[in-house]
Amino acid sequence: MITHITDRAGHDYRYAMDPTKIKNELGWCPLENFDTGIRKTVQWYLDNQQWVNNVLSGDYKNWLIKNYNNR
């Protein structure tokens, strides 16, 4: 059951992080930007096909049951 509502006043249409404050106050800045981060993320999934296949097949659920069911 879905109820559609109008957007709240001031509701963000997109969410983005701005590291300016942490850079100014702590001198920290991110090592990755979106472009380098997304490339590394996609490459990780391409390099870890067995992990992806286990997730897609549902095999990970068996591992969770085996290792966490009796906790």
Secondary structure by P-SEA (a helix, b strand, c coil): cbbbbccccccccbbbbbaaaaaaaccccccccaaaaaaaaaaaaaacaaaaaaaaaaaaaaaaaaccccc
